[in-house]
Amino acid sequence: MSKTVILHHLKQYFFIAIGVLLMDIGYYFFFSPTNLVPGGVTGISIIVKPFLETINMPQSIFLYIIEGICLLLGLILLGKDFFLKTILASILAPTFVFIFEQLVAQDVIMSNVTNKLIVATICGGALSGAGIGICLRNNGSTGGMDVIQKSLSKYLHVPYSIAMYSTDWIIILIGGMSFSNGFNYNLEYVLFGLACVYLVAYIIDMITLNAKTRRTAYIITSCPEEVKQLIFKEIGRGCTECDVRGGYTNQDKTMLITVLDKNESYKLGELIKSVDADAFTFFTKTKEVVGDYARNPKQDVGKQSKGN
C-alpha cells in the first residue's frame, strides 16, 4: 500500500472521528438533557434513560452494548466490508459520550436556555446532520440504526430512504410516550423530533451533495474553436465537443459541454457573446461531479506555449 493511499485513509478516519464527535455533542448536550428523541440509537437511549437511571447504568455503557449488537448484526447481515466501514464510528460514538460523562454535566448548556426544545432541535439537529454528513462524505458509516435500515433495504427490498425515515419515525413516536405519572403522550416532543429528522436530512444533503454542486453549460455554436479557447484560457476548464444538427434549420453545429463553478458560469455567459452572439447556451444545476474536475487547462496551455 502506497504512502498516498495510507495518508488518504488516515485523512478519512480523522474526518469520520470529527463527524462522530459532532454527533455526540449534539446528542449529549442538546438531545439528552431535553429528552428530545431524534430517532436512531441515541433516540433509543433517551427513551430508556429513566430505566438506565434506575439501575444506575451510564448512557455510554448502554450505547456500547447496543452499538456492539448492531455491529455484530451488520457483520452477519451486510458483510465484512460494511463491518470494517462501521467499526470505527461504532466504537467512537459511545467512547466520546463516556468521556463527556466523566468531564462535564449534560445540562451545562441547556440549564440556562428558555426555549429548550427549539434550541435542542436546531443546535442538536445541525450538529448531528453535520456529523453524519462528514462521515458519509469520507466513506464511513455511522453504525447503530444504519445497520437495521440497510438490512431492511437489502432483505425486504425497501428503498433505503423509506427504511431510514420509517425507523426514525417509529422511535420518535415511541419517544412521545410517558409513564412517569400515568400514561401521557407528549405530542410536542414528537413534532420537534420529526422536525429534527428533516433538519438532519437537509444538512446531510447539503454536505454530501450540495458541497459538490456545480453548473453544466451546454453551448451550441458556429464558432467552436473560439469558444473552446475562451473556456480553456479565460475560465480554466475543459470541455466535451459534440456534433449536433438543428431540428428546424437542419444546420450542422457544434455543442460544447463544460462543468463550472457557479461564479464561472456567469463569466462564461458574457464571454460567449463576445465571439458568437448567436450561440445558444443554457446552464443546468449538476448535483455531483466525479472525476478530474480540478484540472486546469490554463496551466496546460501555458506549458505548451513554453515548450514551443
C-alpha positions as CSV (number, residue, x, y, z in Angstrom):
1,M,0.0,0.0,0.0
2,S,1.5,3.3,-1.1
3,K,2.1,6.3,1.2
4,T,-0.5,8.3,-0.7
5,V,-3.2,5.7,-0.1
6,I,-2.3,5.4,3.6
7,L,-2.5,9.2,4.0
8,H,-5.8,9.2,2.2
9,H,-7.2,6.6,4.6
10,L,-5.8,8.4,7.7
11,K,-7.5,11.6,6.5
12,Q,-10.8,9.8,6.1
13,Y,-10.5,8.2,9.6
14,F,-9.7,11.7,11.0
15,F,-12.8,13.3,9.5
16,I,-15.0,10.3,10.5
17,A,-13.8,10.9,14.1
18,I,-14.7,14.6,13.8
19,G,-18.1,13.7,12.4
20,V,-18.8,11.3,15.3
21,L,-17.7,13.9,17.8
22,L,-20.1,16.4,16.3
23,M,-23.0,13.9,16.5
24,D,-22.2,13.1,20.2
25,I,-22.0,16.8,21.1
26,G,-25.5,17.2,19.6
27,Y,-26.7,14.2,21.5
28,Y,-25.1,14.7,24.9
29,F,-25.5,18.5,25.3
30,F,-28.8,19.1,23.4
31,F,-31.0,16.0,22.9
32,S,-30.4,14.0,26.1
33,P,-30.8,16.9,28.6
34,T,-34.2,17.9,27.0
35,N,-35.3,14.3,26.4
36,L,-35.8,15.1,22.7
37,V,-35.8,11.9,20.8
38,P,-34.2,12.4,17.3
39,G,-34.5,8.8,16.1
40,G,-31.7,6.3,15.8
41,V,-29.7,4.5,18.6
42,T,-29.3,7.8,20.5
43,G,-33.1,8.2,20.5
44,I,-33.5,4.7,22.0
45,S,-31.0,5.6,24.7
46,I,-33.1,8.7,25.6
47,I,-36.3,6.7,25.7
48,V,-34.8,4.2,28.1
49,K,-33.0,6.8,30.1
50,P,-35.4,6.6,33.2
51,F,-34.7,2.9,33.3
52,L,-30.9,3.4,33.0
53,E,-31.0,5.9,35.9
54,T,-33.0,3.3,38.0
55,I,-30.3,0.6,37.5
56,N,-27.5,3.3,37.7
57,M,-26.2,2.5,34.2
58,P,-24.5,5.3,32.3
59,Q,-25.8,6.0,28.8
60,S,-22.4,5.4,27.4
61,I,-22.5,1.8,28.6
62,F,-25.9,1.3,27.1
63,L,-24.6,2.7,23.8
64,Y,-21.6,0.4,23.9
65,I,-24.0,-2.6,24.2
66,I,-26.4,-1.6,21.5
67,E,-23.7,-0.4,19.1
68,G,-21.9,-3.8,19.7
69,I,-25.1,-5.7,18.9
70,C,-25.8,-3.6,15.8
71,L,-22.1,-4.1,14.7
72,L,-22.4,-7.8,15.0
73,L,-25.7,-7.8,13.1
74,G,-24.0,-5.8,10.4
75,L,-21.2,-8.3,10.0
76,I,-23.8,-11.2,9.7
77,L,-26.3,-9.5,7.5
78,L,-24.3,-7.0,5.5
79,G,-20.9,-8.5,5.3
80,K,-17.2,-7.8,6.1
81,D,-16.9,-4.6,4.1
82,F,-19.8,-2.9,5.9
83,F,-18.4,-4.1,9.2
84,L,-15.0,-2.5,8.5
85,K,-16.6,0.8,7.5
86,T,-18.7,0.8,10.6
87,I,-16.5,-0.4,13.3
88,L,-14.7,3.0,13.9
89,A,-17.8,5.0,14.3
90,S,-19.4,2.3,16.4
91,I,-16.5,2.4,18.9
92,L,-16.0,6.2,18.9
93,A,-19.7,7.1,19.4
94,P,-20.1,5.7,22.9
95,T,-16.5,6.5,23.8
96,F,-16.9,10.2,23.2
97,V,-20.1,10.0,25.3
98,F,-18.2,8.2,28.1
99,I,-15.5,10.9,28.0
100,F,-18.2,13.7,28.3
101,E,-19.8,11.8,31.2
102,Q,-16.5,11.9,33.1
103,L,-15.8,15.6,32.4
104,V,-19.0,17.7,32.2
105,A,-22.7,17.6,33.2
106,Q,-25.2,17.1,30.4
107,D,-27.2,20.3,31.3
108,V,-24.2,22.6,31.2
109,I,-25.6,24.4,28.2
110,M,-29.4,23.8,28.3
111,S,-29.8,24.7,32.0
112,N,-29.7,28.4,31.1
113,V,-31.9,28.1,28.0
114,T,-35.5,29.2,28.0
115,N,-36.9,27.6,24.8
116,K,-35.2,24.3,25.3
117,L,-36.9,22.2,22.6
118,I,-36.4,24.8,19.9
119,V,-32.7,25.2,20.8
120,A,-32.2,21.5,21.1
121,T,-33.9,20.9,17.7
122,I,-31.8,23.5,15.9
123,C,-28.4,23.0,17.6
124,G,-28.7,19.2,18.0
125,G,-30.1,18.7,14.5
126,A,-27.4,20.9,12.9
127,L,-24.6,19.1,14.8
128,S,-26.0,15.6,14.1
129,G,-26.6,16.4,10.4
130,A,-23.1,17.9,10.0
131,G,-21.5,14.9,11.8
132,I,-23.4,12.3,9.7
133,G,-22.7,14.2,6.5
134,I,-19.0,14.4,7.2
135,C,-18.9,10.6,7.9
136,L,-20.7,9.8,4.7
137,R,-18.5,12.1,2.6
138,N,-15.5,10.2,3.9
139,N,-16.8,6.8,3.0
140,G,-17.8,5.9,6.6
141,S,-20.9,4.6,8.2
142,T,-22.4,6.0,11.5
143,G,-23.3,2.4,12.6
144,G,-26.1,1.8,15.0
145,M,-29.5,2.1,13.4
146,D,-27.8,2.4,10.0
147,V,-27.3,-1.4,10.2
148,I,-31.1,-2.0,10.7
149,Q,-32.0,0.4,8.0
150,K,-29.7,-1.1,5.4
151,S,-30.7,-4.6,6.3
152,L,-34.4,-3.7,5.8
153,S,-33.5,-2.2,2.5
154,K,-31.4,-5.2,1.4
155,Y,-33.7,-8.1,2.5
156,L,-37.2,-6.6,2.3
157,H,-36.4,-4.7,-0.9
158,V,-37.5,-1.4,0.7
159,P,-35.9,1.8,-0.6
160,Y,-33.3,2.9,1.8
161,S,-34.8,6.4,2.3
162,I,-38.1,4.7,3.4
163,A,-36.3,2.4,5.7
164,M,-34.4,5.3,7.2
165,Y,-37.4,7.5,7.8
166,S,-39.7,4.8,8.9
167,T,-37.4,3.5,11.7
168,D,-36.7,7.0,12.9
169,W,-40.4,7.9,12.9
170,I,-41.2,4.8,14.9
171,I,-38.6,5.6,17.5
172,I,-39.8,9.2,17.7
173,L,-43.5,8.1,18.1
174,I,-42.5,5.8,20.9
175,G,-40.5,8.6,22.4
176,G,-43.7,10.6,22.8
177,M,-45.0,8.1,25.4
178,S,-44.5,8.9,29.1
179,F,-45.4,6.7,32.1
180,S,-44.0,8.8,34.9
181,N,-47.4,10.0,36.2
182,G,-49.7,7.6,34.5
183,F,-49.8,7.4,30.7
184,N,-49.3,10.6,28.8
185,Y,-48.4,11.3,25.2
186,N,-46.2,14.3,24.6
187,L,-47.2,15.4,21.1
188,E,-44.9,18.5,21.3
189,Y,-41.8,16.3,21.7
190,V,-42.9,14.1,18.7
191,L,-43.3,17.2,16.5
192,F,-40.0,18.6,17.4
193,G,-38.4,15.2,16.9
194,L,-39.8,14.9,13.4
195,A,-38.6,18.4,12.6
196,C,-35.2,17.4,13.8
197,V,-35.1,14.4,11.5
198,Y,-35.9,16.6,8.5
199,L,-33.3,19.2,9.6
200,V,-30.7,16.5,9.9
201,A,-31.6,15.1,6.4
202,Y,-31.4,18.5,4.9
203,I,-27.9,19.2,6.3
204,I,-26.7,15.8,5.3
205,D,-27.7,16.6,1.7
206,M,-26.0,20.0,1.9
207,I,-22.7,18.4,2.9
208,T,-22.8,15.2,0.8
209,L,-24.3,16.6,-2.4
210,N,-24.5,20.4,-2.4
211,A,-20.9,20.7,-1.5
212,K,-20.2,19.2,-4.9
213,T,-22.9,21.1,-6.8
214,R,-21.7,22.7,-10.0
215,R,-23.2,24.2,-13.1
216,T,-23.0,22.5,-16.5
217,A,-23.0,24.7,-19.6
218,Y,-24.3,23.5,-23.0
219,I,-23.2,25.8,-25.8
220,I,-24.4,25.3,-29.3
221,T,-22.2,27.4,-31.5
222,S,-20.9,28.0,-35.1
223,C,-17.6,29.1,-33.6
224,P,-16.5,26.1,-31.5
225,E,-12.7,26.8,-31.7
226,E,-13.1,30.4,-30.5
227,V,-15.4,29.3,-27.7
228,K,-13.2,26.5,-26.6
229,Q,-10.2,28.8,-26.3
230,L,-12.3,31.1,-24.1
231,I,-13.2,28.1,-21.9
232,F,-9.5,27.0,-21.7
233,K,-7.8,30.3,-21.3
234,E,-10.3,32.6,-19.5
235,I,-12.2,30.1,-17.4
236,G,-9.6,27.4,-17.0
237,R,-11.9,24.4,-17.6
238,G,-12.0,21.6,-20.1
239,C,-15.0,20.7,-22.3
240,T,-16.6,18.0,-24.4
241,E,-17.4,18.5,-28.0
242,C,-20.4,17.0,-29.8
243,D,-21.7,17.3,-33.4
244,V,-25.4,18.4,-33.4
245,R,-28.0,19.4,-36.0
246,G,-30.8,21.9,-35.7
247,G,-34.2,20.3,-35.8
248,Y,-35.8,23.2,-37.7
249,T,-32.9,24.6,-39.7
250,N,-31.1,21.3,-40.4
251,Q,-27.8,23.2,-40.0
252,D,-24.8,21.3,-38.6
253,K,-23.3,22.9,-35.5
254,T,-21.1,22.0,-32.5
255,M,-22.2,21.7,-28.9
256,L,-19.7,22.2,-26.2
257,I,-20.3,20.9,-22.7
258,T,-18.3,22.1,-19.7
259,V,-18.7,21.9,-16.0
260,L,-18.2,25.1,-14.0
261,D,-18.4,26.7,-10.6
262,K,-21.4,28.9,-10.1
263,N,-19.4,32.2,-10.5
264,E,-17.7,30.9,-13.6
265,S,-21.0,30.3,-15.3
266,Y,-21.9,34.0,-15.1
267,K,-18.5,34.9,-16.5
268,L,-18.7,32.4,-19.4
269,G,-22.1,33.6,-20.4
270,E,-20.8,37.1,-21.1
271,L,-17.6,35.8,-22.8
272,I,-19.5,33.7,-25.3
273,K,-21.4,36.8,-26.5
274,S,-18.1,38.4,-27.5
275,V,-17.2,35.6,-30.0
276,D,-20.6,34.3,-31.0
277,A,-23.6,36.5,-30.3
278,D,-25.9,33.9,-31.9
279,A,-24.7,31.0,-29.7
280,F,-27.5,29.1,-27.9
281,T,-26.3,28.5,-24.3
282,F,-28.1,27.0,-21.4
283,F,-26.9,26.1,-17.9
284,T,-28.1,23.3,-15.6
285,K,-27.5,22.5,-12.0
286,T,-25.3,19.5,-11.5
287,K,-25.7,17.6,-8.2
288,E,-22.3,15.9,-8.1
289,V,-19.1,15.8,-10.1
290,V,-16.9,12.7,-10.2
291,G,-13.6,12.8,-12.0
292,D,-10.7,15.2,-12.7
293,Y,-12.8,18.3,-12.3
294,A,-10.0,20.4,-10.8
295,R,-7.6,20.0,-13.7
296,N,-6.8,23.5,-15.1
297,P,-6.3,23.8,-18.9
298,K,-4.9,27.3,-18.3
299,Q,-1.7,25.6,-16.9
300,D,-1.6,23.2,-19.8
301,V,-1.8,26.0,-22.3
302,G,1.0,27.8,-20.5
303,K,3.2,24.7,-20.5
304,Q,2.6,24.2,-24.3
305,S,3.5,27.8,-25.0
306,K,6.8,27.4,-23.1
307,G,7.5,24.2,-24.8
308,N,7.0,25.7,-28.3
